[in-house]
Amino acid sequence: MKYKLKSELTEKQIESDVATYLGWCTPPSKQPFRLIDVNEQITGADKRFDNVFPIYLQFKVSEGLRPLNGPILNPYFKRFPLNKIRTFRQSNFLNDNPSLYFKLRDLAKTATELQHNILLKFANTGFSQAMYVAPLTLSKREYEEKLFDRHNRFMRYPFFDEDYEIYDYRWVSHIFQVPFLREHISIIPHERVLDSNHYYSFTNTGTEVAFHSPLLLDNKDARFSTTLSTLFDEMILNLKQERYYFENVIKATDRILETDYISDYNRENGLEILQQIGKEIYFRYDIRQFLLVFDSRKIIR
């Protein structure tokens, strides 16, 4: 298909690179938060942090589509899903030169539910967030240049000014400036599906996200850096105003265990149990869990 542009990247490469980069977000111990990967050692962490917010990420490879060149004459043209995407974006005057897209994942052999519906279960709950993350480039060279940018690669963590505290709004907003995170789109699932024959499409600048069906979801900035910054801002503001957006570690564990898609665990072991849950979700559904843990006493002053 001459209109399809293949990516030079792989899903596992994207997962590995983003997970490693997010690890750099963990600042020195004097700061009141830590970002814990599902594979990271957390022994003793539950004694230092009293709040936790799980974030579930599904990494995807973006593929590209060239725009339509003229009117559609062939009646069978729209039978093909990728042509439906091209037609929808053209008819709605969306940027499509090129447009990017990815398909939902099929039901895995180790799973009892579609991956998309698992993400939806943990999205916008108030105690967790979940989203797809995909690069806004098809080029391996361009992707790695953003990852290994010589001006930002060897920072202690990927924020440009270490003088600000996390509870200061200005400091959180600096995540917008991180080139590597800005080169990814983040899409929070919005509805349950019965099969995997659905696609998300978007521009190579991280806007005009559509779901096919077809439905235009939003025209706002959906880049990963923007989503993370907004998430941090909202939660820290709520903590400072004593609305406690974050969940206590044990309470968060109870909430996660209320789902029908994971095993039951002893609820008394806090972060270690959440990490075991993350490993099970990763094995069964290939969804990566990160735990954003806080010491609320250092934030609420």
C-alpha positions in Angstrom: 0.0 0.0 0.0 1.7 3.1 -1.2 -0.3 5.4 1.1 0.9 3.6 4.3 4.1 4.7 6.0 5.8 2.1 8.1 7.6 2.9 11.4 11.2 2.1 11.9 10.5 1.6 15.7 9.3 -1.4 17.7 6.9 -1.4 20.6 9.4 -2.9 23.0 12.0 -0.3 22.1 9.6 2.5 22.8 8.6 0.9 26.1 12.2 0.5 27.2 13.3 4.0 26.2 10.3 5.8 27.8 10.6 3.6 31.0 14.3 4.4 31.3 13.7 8.1 30.7 10.9 8.3 33.3 13.4 6.8 35.7 15.4 10.0 35.4 12.4 11.8 36.8 13.2 10.4 40.2 15.0 13.3 41.9 17.5 13.1 44.9 16.1 11.8 48.2 15.5 15.4 49.5 12.5 15.7 47.2 9.1 14.5 48.4 8.3 12.1 45.5 9.6 9.1 43.6 8.5 7.4 40.4 8.7 3.6 40.7 8.8 1.2 37.8 7.2 -2.2 38.0 10.7 -3.8 37.8 12.4 -1.5 40.3 13.3 -2.5 43.9 11.1 -0.6 46.4 12.2 -2.2 49.7 11.5 0.2 52.5 9.8 2.8 50.3 6.5 2.3 51.9 7.9 3.6 55.2 9.0 6.9 53.6 5.9 7.6 51.5 2.3 7.8 52.6 0.5 8.4 49.3 0.6 6.7 45.9 -0.9 7.2 42.5 -0.6 4.3 40.0 -0.1 5.2 36.3 -0.7 2.5 33.7 1.0 2.9 30.2 0.5 0.9 27.0 3.2 1.7 24.5 2.3 1.6 20.9 4.1 2.1 17.5 2.8 4.8 15.4 2.3 4.2 11.6 1.7 6.8 9.0 -0.9 7.5 6.3 -0.5 9.7 3.3 -3.5 12.0 2.6 -6.1 11.4 -0.2 -5.2 13.0 -3.5 -8.7 13.6 -4.8 -12.4 12.5 -4.8 -13.3 8.9 -4.0 -14.6 7.1 -7.1 -14.2 3.4 -6.1 -17.3 2.2 -4.1 -15.1 -0.4 -2.4 -12.6 2.1 -1.2 -14.1 2.7 2.2 -14.2 -1.0 3.0 -10.6 -0.8 4.1 -10.1 0.5 7.7 -7.0 2.6 6.8 -8.9 4.3 3.9 -11.8 5.0 6.3 -9.2 6.9 8.5 -8.0 8.9 5.5 -11.5 9.7 4.4 -12.6 10.8 7.8 -9.6 13.0 8.4 -10.0 14.6 5.0 -13.8 15.2 5.3 -13.3 16.8 8.7 -10.4 19.0 7.5 -7.9 17.4 9.9 -4.2 17.6 9.4 -3.2 14.5 7.4 0.1 15.2 5.8 0.8 12.6 7.0 -1.5 11.5 9.7 -0.4 8.9 12.3 -2.4 6.0 13.8 -2.3 2.8 15.7 -4.7 -0.1 16.1 -5.9 -1.6 19.3 -4.3 -4.8 20.3 -6.0 -8.2 19.8 -7.0 -10.4 22.8 -3.8 -12.0 24.1 -3.5 -15.7 25.0 -2.7 -14.8 28.6 -5.6 -12.4 28.9 -9.3 -12.7 29.7 -10.2 -9.2 28.5 -9.1 -6.8 25.7 -6.1 -4.7 26.7 -8.0 -1.5 25.8 -10.7 -2.3 28.3 -8.2 -2.9 31.0 -6.7 0.5 30.4 -10.2 2.0 30.5 -10.7 0.4 33.9 -7.8 2.3 35.4 -8.4 5.6 33.5 -9.8 8.7 35.1 -10.7 6.9 38.4 -9.4 9.6 40.8 -7.0 7.0 42.3 -5.2 6.0 39.0 -4.6 7.0 35.4 -4.1 5.0 32.3 -3.1 5.9 28.7 -1.6 4.9 25.4 1.8 6.4 24.6 3.1 6.4 21.1 5.9 8.4 19.3 5.2 11.2 17.0 7.9 10.2 14.6 8.4 7.1 12.3 12.1 7.6 12.1 14.4 5.6 14.4 17.2 8.2 14.0 15.0 11.1 14.8 13.6 9.3 17.8 17.0 8.4 19.2 18.2 12.0 18.6 15.5 13.2 21.0 16.4 10.6 23.5 20.1 11.3 23.5 19.9 15.0 23.0 23.4 16.2 24.1 22.0 19.3 25.9 19.6 17.3 28.2 20.9 13.7 28.2 23.1 13.9 31.3 20.9 15.9 33.6 20.3 14.5 37.1 16.7 14.4 36.2 14.8 15.8 33.2 13.8 19.2 34.6 15.8 22.2 33.7 15.9 24.0 37.1 16.7 22.1 40.2 16.0 25.1 42.5 12.2 24.8 42.4 10.4 22.4 44.7 7.8 20.0 43.4 4.9 21.8 45.1 5.8 25.0 43.3 3.6 25.3 40.1 6.5 26.8 38.1 8.7 23.8 38.7 6.0 21.3 37.6 5.4 23.2 34.4 9.0 22.6 33.2 8.1 19.1 32.1 6.7 20.8 29.0 10.2 21.6 27.9 11.5 18.0 27.9 12.1 17.2 24.2 11.9 13.4 24.5 8.6 13.2 26.3 7.2 15.9 24.1 7.8 13.7 21.1 5.1 11.2 22.2 1.3 11.4 22.1 -0.8 10.2 25.1 -4.3 9.0 24.6 -6.6 8.2 27.6 -9.1 5.5 26.5 -12.7 6.9 26.5 -15.1 4.0 25.9 -15.3 0.2 26.2 -15.0 -1.9 23.0 -16.2 -5.3 22.0 -13.3 -6.1 19.7 -9.9 -4.8 18.7 -10.9 -3.5 15.2 -10.6 0.1 16.2 -7.9 2.7 15.5 -6.7 6.0 17.0 -5.4 8.6 14.6 -3.7 11.9 15.2 -1.3 14.5 13.8 2.5 14.3 14.0 2.3 17.3 16.4 0.1 15.5 18.9 -3.2 17.1 18.2 -6.6 16.3 16.5 -7.0 12.8 18.1 -9.8 10.7 16.4 -11.2 7.3 17.3 -12.4 5.1 14.5 -15.6 4.3 14.9 -15.2 7.6 13.6 -15.3 10.2 16.2 -13.1 13.3 16.8 -12.1 13.2 20.4 -10.2 16.4 21.0 -8.2 19.1 19.2 -6.1 20.0 22.3 -2.4 19.3 22.9 -2.2 15.6 23.7 1.5 15.2 24.0 2.8 13.0 26.8 4.7 15.9 28.4 1.6 18.0 28.5 -0.5 15.2 30.0 2.0 14.4 32.7 2.4 18.1 33.6 -1.4 18.5 33.9 -1.6 15.4 36.0 1.1 16.6 38.4 -0.5 20.1 38.6 -3.9 18.8 39.5 -2.8 16.4 42.1 -0.3 18.7 43.8 -2.9 21.5 43.8 -5.4 19.2 45.5 -2.9 18.1 48.1 -2.0 21.7 48.9 -5.7 22.5 49.2 -6.2 19.4 51.4 -8.5 17.7 49.0 -6.1 14.6 49.0 -6.3 13.6 45.3 -3.7 10.9 46.1 -4.7 7.7 47.8 -3.2 6.3 50.9 -1.0 3.3 50.0 -3.3 0.7 51.6 -6.5 2.4 50.3 -5.0 2.5 46.7 -4.2 -1.2 47.0 -7.8 -1.9 48.0 -9.2 0.1 45.0 -6.9 -1.7 42.5 -7.9 -5.1 43.9 -11.6 -4.3 43.3 -11.1 -5.0 39.6 -12.1 -8.3 38.1 -8.9 -8.7 36.1 -6.2 -9.5 38.8 -5.7 -11.9 41.6 -6.4 -11.2 45.2 -3.5 -10.4 47.5 -2.8 -9.7 51.2 -3.6 -6.0 51.5 -1.2 -5.3 54.3 2.1 -5.0 52.4 1.4 -1.7 50.7 3.7 -0.8 47.8 5.1 -4.3 47.4 1.6 -5.6 46.7 0.9 -2.8 44.2 4.2 -3.8 42.5 3.2 -7.4 42.4 -0.1 -6.3 40.9 1.8 -4.3 38.3 3.8 -7.4 37.3 0.7 -9.5 36.9 -0.9 -6.8 34.7 2.2 -6.6 32.6 2.4 -10.4 32.2 -1.2 -10.8 31.3 -2.0 -7.6 29.4 1.5 -6.1 28.5 0.5 -2.8 30.4 3.4 -1.2 32.2 2.7 0.2 35.7 4.5 3.1 37.4 3.8 4.2 41.0 4.1 7.9 41.7 4.7 7.9 45.5 4.6 11.0 47.7 5.5 12.1 51.2 2.5 14.4 51.6 4.0 16.0 54.8 6.7 17.7 52.6 4.1 18.9 50.1 1.3 20.2 52.3 2.8 23.1 54.2 
